Amino acid sequence: MGLLSGAMAKLRGGLTRTRDVFVGGLRTLLTGRIVDETLIDELEAKLLQGDVGVRTTARLVERVREGYKAGRLKRGEEVLEALREELKAMWPEADRSLRMASTGPTVILVTGVNGAGKTTSIAKLCHWLHADGRSVLVGACDTFRAGAVRQLEIWAERLGVEIVRGQEGGDPAAVAFDACAAAKARGVDVLILDTAGRLHTQDPLMRQLEKLHKVVAKQIPGGPHEVLLVLDATAGQNALRQAEEFSRAAKVTGIVLAKLDGTARGGIVIAIRESLGIPVKFVGVGERPEDLQPFDPAAFIDALFAEERG
């Protein structure tokens, strides 16, 4: 119970800016108001400003208008609660856990544009897996950025995780090959492969990701078992466009939404669900290694709409 309440408190803290700006704006708009068409129009404008996306906004406004016409929604406070419940209902039952291999190492390919928080998210994922009792090896396949490799090495040393790296500017697929071989030889539970967010070669980024896929699949049957796309929550709708680009070529199986604590645009989680259908599997709610949480839609919405006390 203590761990659960601690996780909820951390999530609430990480959503402070989104709650203050987005939900706070909704609460200010709706509290004490009588529902009519004017208020519904104002609500639509406010939702569009909240990065929840056009499709989600249309769905929410339609539900509110139906409730208003049926006489179920008369006061603004009732609308706020209806929005909370409708947002919760958007997520059907689904398995958001990491896909783990039945035998041999599980391979997780981590991708995303430079600056999205990819390296830090990998460190947090290593910490989370260690806490779950699993051994981890990291492959530094972003060979075109010496800074990224060094940052990974620093995190690996701090967390007690082994790392496989190649020469600066070398072939990322060669590093992936060596990392897969090392993972099998050392009997580790999980291999995490970092990938480039931008390449300084003629080889397009997406083609390089496809090459990594093939190398991993040949070395470890069923791999990669997960392709996690790290998105920067502060990017808002730009993060959604990145997700669309990567999902077309990288066979993305899940999303890690980083920097959620540093933005008022946490509503992008909702837009991702409505537009892409790719599950958000983890959210980053702070800068420490332990500040990565498995995504729970109901807990997320409750934390988003929570009223501050005291």
Backbone torsions as a table, in degrees:
resi	resn	phi	psi	omega
1	MET	NA	-38.5	180.0
2	GLY	-64.6	-42.3	178.3
3	LEU	-63.7	-40.7	-179.2
4	LEU	-64.4	-46.1	-180.0
5	SER	-67.1	-34.2	177.9
6	GLY	-65.8	-41.1	178.5
7	ALA	-64.7	-40.2	179.4
8	MET	-65.8	-40.0	179.1
9	ALA	-64.8	-39.1	178.9
10	LYS	-66.1	-40.7	178.4
11	LEU	-64.9	-44.1	178.1
12	ARG	-60.2	-41.9	178.8
13	GLY	-64.4	-39.7	-179.6
14	GLY	-68.3	-23.0	-178.6
15	LEU	-97.5	10.7	-174.2
16	THR	-54.6	-47.7	-175.7
17	ARG	-68.0	-41.6	177.4
18	THR	-64.9	-41.7	-179.6
19	ARG	-64.3	-42.6	-178.8
20	ASP	-65.2	-43.8	-174.0
21	VAL	-84.8	-53.1	-174.5
22	PHE	-76.6	-63.0	-178.8
23	VAL	-69.5	-35.5	176.6
24	GLY	-59.7	-38.9	177.5
25	GLY	-66.4	-39.9	176.8
26	LEU	-64.3	-42.2	-178.5
27	ARG	-64.5	-41.4	178.4
28	THR	-63.6	-41.0	-179.3
29	LEU	-66.1	-41.0	-168.5
30	LEU	-93.5	-30.8	-173.5
31	THR	-61.3	126.9	176.7
32	GLY	80.1	3.9	-178.0
33	ARG	-98.8	150.2	171.3
34	ILE	-91.5	135.2	-177.1
35	VAL	-72.7	128.0	172.4
36	ASP	-151.1	-179.2	-176.7
37	GLU	-63.6	-34.3	178.9
38	THR	-62.7	-45.0	179.8
39	LEU	-65.1	-38.0	179.4
40	ILE	-64.5	-39.7	177.1
41	ASP	-63.7	-41.5	178.3
42	GLU	-65.2	-37.4	177.8
43	LEU	-63.5	-41.7	179.6
44	GLU	-60.2	-43.9	179.2
45	ALA	-62.8	-41.2	-178.9
46	LYS	-66.1	-39.8	179.2
47	LEU	-66.1	-40.2	178.8
48	LEU	-63.5	-30.9	178.1
49	GLN	-75.0	-15.2	-172.6
50	GLY	-92.4	11.8	176.3
51	ASP	63.6	20.4	176.8
52	VAL	-82.4	-10.1	176.5
53	GLY	97.9	155.4	-177.3
54	VAL	-66.5	-44.5	-177.7
55	ARG	-64.5	-43.3	179.5
56	THR	-65.3	-43.0	178.9
57	THR	-58.7	-45.8	-180.0
58	ALA	-60.6	-40.9	-179.9
59	ARG	-65.8	-45.3	-178.5
60	LEU	-65.4	-43.3	-179.5
61	VAL	-64.9	-38.7	178.4
62	GLU	-61.1	-43.4	179.8
63	ARG	-65.0	-40.7	179.1
64	VAL	-65.6	-42.9	179.8
65	ARG	-63.9	-39.6	176.8
66	GLU	-61.5	-43.8	179.5
67	GLY	-65.6	-36.8	178.5
68	TYR	-65.9	-47.6	-178.1
69	LYS	-67.2	-29.7	179.6
70	ALA	-83.5	-5.4	178.8
71	GLY	83.3	8.7	-179.7
72	ARG	-83.0	-27.7	-178.4
73	LEU	-116.1	111.0	-177.8
74	LYS	-117.2	-28.7	-177.4
75	ARG	-117.5	151.8	-179.7
76	GLY	-57.8	-36.8	179.9
77	GLU	-62.2	-34.9	177.3
78	GLU	-68.0	-34.0	177.8
79	VAL	-65.4	-42.2	-179.8
80	LEU	-59.8	-44.1	178.9
81	GLU	-67.9	-36.1	178.1
82	ALA	-64.9	-37.9	177.7
83	LEU	-63.5	-43.1	178.8
84	ARG	-58.3	-48.2	-177.1
85	GLU	-68.4	-36.2	179.5
86	GLU	-68.0	-38.8	177.9
87	LEU	-65.2	-39.3	176.9
88	LYS	-62.5	-38.4	-176.3
89	ALA	-71.9	-11.8	-178.4
90	MET	-68.9	-24.4	-177.1
91	TRP	-100.2	106.2	175.6
92	PRO	-70.9	167.7	177.2
93	GLU	-59.3	131.1	-178.8
94	ALA	-155.5	155.5	177.3
95	ASP	-87.9	109.1	179.9
96	ARG	-103.7	9.4	178.5
97	SER	-75.8	161.8	176.3
98	LEU	-68.3	139.5	175.4
99	ARG	-76.7	120.3	-178.3
100	MET	-110.5	142.4	179.2
101	ALA	-68.8	143.5	177.8
102	SER	-72.8	-33.2	175.4
103	THR	-138.1	150.3	179.1
104	GLY	72.9	-178.5	-176.8
105	PRO	-70.8	142.7	170.6
106	THR	-83.4	132.9	-179.6
107	VAL	-109.7	124.6	177.6
108	ILE	-116.2	117.8	176.3
109	LEU	-92.7	126.3	-178.9
110	VAL	-114.1	125.4	-175.8
111	THR	-132.1	173.0	-178.1
112	GLY	146.2	160.6	-178.3
113	VAL	-72.1	155.5	176.6
114	ASN	-59.1	137.1	177.8
115	GLY	91.6	-3.0	-178.2
116	ALA	-78.3	-14.4	-176.8
117	GLY	103.2	23.9	-174.2
118	LYS	-64.7	-49.3	-176.8
119	THR	-63.8	-44.5	178.9
120	THR	-65.1	-36.9	178.6
121	SER	-65.5	-36.6	176.0
122	ILE	-62.6	-43.2	177.9
123	ALA	-60.4	-43.1	178.9
124	LYS	-65.2	-37.6	178.7
125	LEU	-66.7	-39.1	175.6
126	CYS	-58.8	-45.7	179.7
127	HIS	-61.7	-43.7	-178.8
128	TRP	-63.7	-41.8	179.7
129	LEU	-68.0	-40.0	176.4
130	HIS	-60.3	-43.4	179.6
131	ALA	-63.7	-24.5	178.5
132	ASP	-88.1	5.4	176.2
133	GLY	84.2	20.6	-177.4
134	ARG	-110.4	140.5	175.6
135	SER	-82.2	146.4	-172.0
136	VAL	-133.9	142.1	170.9
137	LEU	-126.7	140.1	-179.5
138	VAL	-114.1	135.7	173.8
139	GLY	-109.1	120.5	-176.7
140	ALA	-88.2	81.8	-175.9
141	CYS	-86.7	-2.6	175.8
142	ASP	-86.7	70.9	-172.3
143	THR	-74.8	-9.3	-175.4
144	PHE	-89.7	-4.1	178.1
145	ARG	-127.5	101.1	-179.8
146	ALA	-59.0	-35.2	-179.7
147	GLY	-63.6	-37.3	-179.8
148	ALA	-67.5	-41.0	179.1
149	VAL	-65.4	-42.9	-179.5
150	ARG	-64.7	-39.9	178.4
151	GLN	-62.3	-40.7	177.1
152	LEU	-63.3	-41.4	179.6
153	GLU	-61.7	-41.5	180.0
154	ILE	-63.1	-45.6	178.3
155	TRP	-63.6	-41.0	-179.1
156	ALA	-61.9	-43.5	178.1
157	GLU	-61.8	-42.8	-177.7
158	ARG	-65.9	-36.3	-175.3
159	LEU	-95.4	-4.8	-179.1
160	GLY	73.1	36.4	-178.7
161	VAL	-111.6	136.8	177.3
162	GLU	-77.9	153.4	-177.0
163	ILE	-137.5	142.9	174.7
164	VAL	-113.1	127.4	-179.2
165	ARG	-133.5	164.6	178.3
166	GLY	-121.6	-166.7	178.7
167	GLN	-77.0	147.4	178.2
168	GLU	-60.4	129.5	-178.8
169	GLY	80.9	3.8	-179.0
170	GLY	-76.9	-178.6	-177.2
171	ASP	-76.2	117.0	178.9
172	PRO	-58.2	-34.3	-179.7
173	ALA	-65.3	-32.7	178.0
174	ALA	-66.7	-38.5	177.1
175	VAL	-65.6	-40.9	178.0
176	ALA	-61.9	-41.1	178.5
177	PHE	-60.5	-49.5	-179.6
178	ASP	-63.3	-38.8	-178.8
179	ALA	-66.9	-40.0	177.6
180	CYS	-63.4	-43.4	179.1
181	ALA	-62.6	-41.6	179.7
182	ALA	-66.6	-39.4	-179.6
183	ALA	-62.4	-41.6	178.9
184	LYS	-69.1	-43.2	-177.5
185	ALA	-65.7	-36.2	-176.6
186	ARG	-91.0	-7.6	177.1
187	GLY	67.8	33.1	-179.6
188	VAL	-76.3	156.7	-178.8
189	ASP	-78.6	-41.3	-173.5
190	VAL	-134.9	131.5	172.6
191	LEU	-109.8	123.0	177.6
192	ILE	-108.7	123.9	-179.9
193	LEU	-108.4	118.3	172.9
194	ASP	-78.0	147.4	179.6
195	THR	-131.2	164.0	-177.8
196	ALA	-73.0	143.0	174.1
197	GLY	-93.6	-15.2	177.3
198	ARG	-159.8	139.3	-178.0
199	LEU	-111.9	140.7	178.8
200	HIS	-99.2	44.4	179.1
201	THR	-135.3	178.7	176.8
202	GLN	-79.7	-12.4	-177.7
203	ASP	-80.3	116.3	-177.9
204	PRO	-59.0	148.4	-177.1
205	LEU	-54.9	-47.1	-175.6
206	MET	-66.2	-32.6	177.3
207	ARG	-67.5	-36.6	178.0
208	GLN	-65.6	-38.2	178.2
209	LEU	-65.1	-39.2	177.5
210	GLU	-64.0	-37.0	178.3
211	LYS	-64.2	-42.2	177.8
212	LEU	-61.5	-42.1	176.8
213	HIS	-53.2	-49.6	-175.8
214	LYS	-65.4	-41.5	179.5
215	VAL	-61.8	-46.6	-179.8
216	VAL	-63.1	-44.7	-177.8
217	ALA	-61.4	-35.8	179.0
218	LYS	-71.5	-35.4	-176.9
219	GLN	-80.9	-38.8	-175.7
220	ILE	-132.4	107.8	-178.7
221	PRO	-53.8	132.2	-179.9
222	GLY	87.5	-10.2	-178.6
223	GLY	-87.8	159.2	-9.7
224	PRO	-70.7	139.0	-177.2
225	HIS	-78.4	-26.1	175.2
226	GLU	-137.2	141.9	168.0
227	VAL	-122.2	103.7	-176.3
228	LEU	-97.9	126.5	177.5
229	LEU	-99.3	120.6	177.8
230	VAL	-89.9	123.3	178.2
231	LEU	-116.8	143.7	177.3
232	ASP	-87.9	112.5	-177.5
233	ALA	-60.9	-26.7	-178.6
234	THR	-71.0	-12.9	-178.7
235	ALA	-80.4	-12.1	177.2
236	GLY	58.5	-129.8	-176.5
237	GLN	-63.9	-23.6	175.5
238	ASN	-64.1	-33.8	177.0
239	ALA	-64.2	-36.8	178.3
240	LEU	-64.7	-41.3	178.5
241	ARG	-65.5	-38.2	176.4
242	GLN	-61.7	-42.2	179.8
243	ALA	-61.1	-40.1	179.4
244	GLU	-64.1	-41.9	-179.4
245	GLU	-64.5	-51.0	-175.9
246	PHE	-68.6	-36.0	-176.9
247	SER	-66.2	-23.2	179.6
248	ARG	-73.1	-31.0	-173.2
249	ALA	-116.5	-25.3	-170.8
250	ALA	-101.2	3.0	178.9
251	LYS	53.0	51.1	-176.6
252	VAL	-64.5	131.2	179.6
253	THR	-107.4	-14.8	-179.4
254	GLY	-166.2	161.6	-177.2
255	ILE	-120.7	138.8	169.4
256	VAL	-108.6	115.6	-179.3
257	LEU	-95.0	106.3	-175.9
258	ALA	-91.1	161.2	173.0
259	LYS	61.3	30.2	-179.7
260	LEU	-63.9	-28.3	-178.9
261	ASP	-75.0	-14.7	-174.8
262	GLY	-104.2	18.3	-174.2
263	THR	-141.8	157.4	170.9
264	ALA	-98.9	10.4	-174.1
265	ARG	-107.0	30.9	179.9
266	GLY	-61.3	-15.7	177.7
267	GLY	-64.0	-11.4	179.2
268	ILE	-62.4	-25.2	175.8
269	VAL	-57.2	-41.7	-178.5
270	ILE	-69.0	-41.4	179.5
271	ALA	-64.5	-37.5	178.6
272	ILE	-62.5	-44.2	-179.7
273	ARG	-62.1	-44.7	-174.7
274	GLU	-73.6	-36.3	-173.2
275	SER	-89.0	-36.3	-171.9
276	LEU	-111.4	-33.0	-176.9
277	GLY	74.2	6.9	176.2
278	ILE	-82.3	127.8	-176.2
279	PRO	-68.2	133.4	168.0
280	VAL	-78.4	119.8	-174.9
281	LYS	-101.6	-29.5	178.9
282	PHE	-141.3	151.4	172.6
283	VAL	-128.2	140.5	176.5
284	GLY	-96.9	122.3	-174.8
285	VAL	-120.1	24.0	179.2
286	GLY	173.4	-179.7	-174.2
287	GLU	-96.0	-13.3	-176.8
288	ARG	-80.2	157.2	180.0
289	PRO	-55.9	-32.8	-178.3
290	GLU	-80.8	-1.4	-175.9
291	ASP	-90.5	45.3	172.8
292	LEU	-126.4	128.9	-176.3
293	GLN	-127.2	139.5	170.4
294	PRO	-59.0	139.2	-175.3
295	PHE	-80.5	124.8	175.7
296	ASP	-120.0	108.3	-174.9
297	PRO	-55.3	-45.3	-177.9
298	ALA	-63.8	-43.3	178.9
299	ALA	-65.6	-37.0	179.1
300	PHE	-62.1	-48.7	-178.9
301	ILE	-65.5	-41.5	178.8
302	ASP	-62.0	-41.8	179.0
303	ALA	-66.8	-35.3	-179.8
304	LEU	-65.7	-39.1	-175.5
305	PHE	-97.6	3.9	-177.0
306	ALA	-63.9	138.6	175.4
307	GLU	-89.8	132.1	178.7
308	GLU	-71.2	139.6	178.1
309	ARG	-120.6	149.6	176.8
310	GLY	83.7	NA	NA
